[in-house]
Amino acid sequence: MIGVLIVAHGAFGEALIHSASHVLGRRPLRLRQVGVTVHDDPEAMFSLAQGLVRELDDGGGVLVLTDIYGATPGNIALRLLDPGRVEGVSGVNLPMLVRALTYRDKGLQVMVQKTLSGGTEGVLHMTRD
């Protein structure tokens, strides 16, 4: 099973996990998060995230999700990437996470594509008739 690590600002990652658990009816296995605050040392957070990637990888790889590309959590996530083993997607939202968790048994590359499509297809302009 492909592991999932969320690296995001503050409690956002845990809130996403809590919400996804509600949608799916259970807290998914092999899903962890690192919440980065203004008070955290980025090197310490990177070391913590590295350890979680090792813990989550059972041979199928790890998908790292982050909230804002170029921000501190995104920069930490970027340093974790190892193509084919640890892949990353930024702009994480709830539809992306649910899609990622739904397709995690299909291989890392399929999971990345389904995660991206979950994000884009989950963002729409809502209208009423």
C-alpha positions as CSV (number, residue, x, y, z in Angstrom):
1,M,0.0,0.0,0.0
2,I,1.3,3.4,-1.0
3,G,2.0,5.7,2.0
4,V,0.7,9.2,2.1
5,L,2.4,12.1,4.0
6,I,0.9,15.6,4.2
7,V,3.3,18.4,4.9
8,A,1.3,21.6,5.4
9,H,0.9,24.7,7.5
10,G,-0.1,24.3,11.1
11,A,-3.0,22.0,11.7
12,F,-4.2,21.9,8.1
13,G,-2.9,18.4,7.4
14,E,-4.5,16.9,10.5
15,A,-7.8,18.7,9.6
16,L,-7.6,17.1,6.1
17,I,-7.0,13.7,7.6
18,H,-9.9,14.1,10.0
19,S,-12.2,15.2,7.2
20,A,-11.1,12.4,4.9
21,S,-11.6,9.9,7.7
22,H,-15.2,11.2,8.0
23,V,-15.8,10.9,4.3
24,L,-14.3,7.4,4.1
25,G,-15.9,6.1,7.4
26,R,-12.5,5.3,9.0
27,R,-9.0,6.7,9.5
28,P,-6.9,5.4,6.6
29,L,-3.8,3.4,7.4
30,R,-0.3,4.6,6.3
31,L,-1.4,8.3,6.4
32,R,0.6,10.8,8.4
33,Q,1.1,14.5,8.5
34,V,3.7,17.1,9.5
35,G,2.3,20.5,10.6
36,V,4.8,23.3,10.1
37,T,4.4,26.5,12.1
38,V,6.4,29.8,12.1
39,H,8.1,28.6,15.3
40,D,9.5,25.4,13.8
41,D,13.0,24.9,12.6
42,P,12.7,23.8,8.9
43,E,15.6,21.4,9.2
44,A,14.1,19.7,12.2
45,M,10.7,19.4,10.3
46,F,12.6,18.0,7.3
47,S,14.2,15.3,9.5
48,L,10.9,14.5,11.0
49,A,9.3,14.2,7.5
50,Q,12.2,12.0,6.3
51,G,11.6,9.6,9.2
52,L,7.9,9.5,8.4
53,V,8.6,8.7,4.7
54,R,10.8,5.8,5.8
55,E,8.1,4.6,8.1
56,L,5.3,4.9,5.5
57,D,7.2,3.2,2.6
58,D,6.5,-0.5,2.7
59,G,8.0,-0.9,-0.8
60,G,5.2,0.7,-2.8
61,G,6.4,4.3,-2.4
62,V,5.0,7.4,-0.7
63,L,3.0,10.3,-2.1
64,V,3.8,13.6,-0.4
65,L,1.0,16.2,-0.5
66,T,1.7,19.8,0.4
67,D,-0.5,22.9,0.6
68,I,1.5,25.8,-1.1
69,Y,4.4,25.2,-3.5
70,G,7.3,27.5,-2.6
71,A,6.3,28.0,1.0
72,T,8.2,26.3,3.9
73,P,6.1,23.1,4.0
74,G,6.3,22.9,0.2
75,N,10.1,23.3,0.3
76,I,10.4,20.6,2.9
77,A,8.2,18.3,0.7
78,L,10.3,19.1,-2.4
79,R,13.4,17.9,-0.6
80,L,11.8,14.5,0.2
81,L,11.1,13.6,-3.5
82,D,12.8,10.6,-5.0
83,P,11.3,10.0,-8.5
84,G,9.5,6.7,-8.7
85,R,9.7,6.2,-5.0
86,V,8.6,9.4,-3.3
87,E,6.4,11.6,-5.5
88,G,4.8,15.0,-4.6
89,V,1.8,17.1,-5.4
90,S,1.1,20.6,-4.1
91,G,-2.2,22.4,-3.6
92,V,-3.7,19.7,-1.5
93,N,-7.4,19.8,-0.8
94,L,-10.0,17.3,0.4
95,P,-11.0,16.0,-3.0
96,M,-7.3,15.3,-3.8
97,L,-6.7,13.5,-0.6
98,V,-9.9,11.3,-0.9
99,R,-8.9,10.5,-4.5
100,A,-5.3,9.7,-3.5
101,L,-6.5,7.3,-0.7
102,T,-9.0,5.7,-3.1
103,Y,-6.4,4.9,-5.7
104,R,-3.4,4.0,-3.5
105,D,-3.4,0.3,-4.6
106,K,-3.0,1.2,-8.3
107,G,0.6,2.1,-8.3
108,L,2.4,5.4,-7.5
109,Q,2.1,7.0,-11.0
110,V,-1.6,6.2,-11.3
111,M,-2.1,7.5,-7.8
112,V,-0.4,10.8,-8.7
113,Q,-2.6,11.3,-11.8
114,K,-5.8,10.5,-9.9
115,T,-4.7,12.9,-7.1
116,L,-4.2,15.7,-9.6
117,S,-7.5,15.0,-11.3
118,G,-9.3,14.9,-8.0
119,G,-8.0,18.4,-7.3
120,T,-9.0,19.9,-10.6
121,E,-12.3,18.1,-10.9
122,G,-13.2,18.9,-7.3
123,V,-12.9,22.7,-8.0
124,L,-16.0,24.0,-9.8
125,H,-18.2,27.1,-10.1
126,M,-21.4,26.1,-8.4
127,T,-24.7,27.5,-9.8
128,R,-28.4,27.1,-9.0
129,D,-31.0,26.6,-11.6
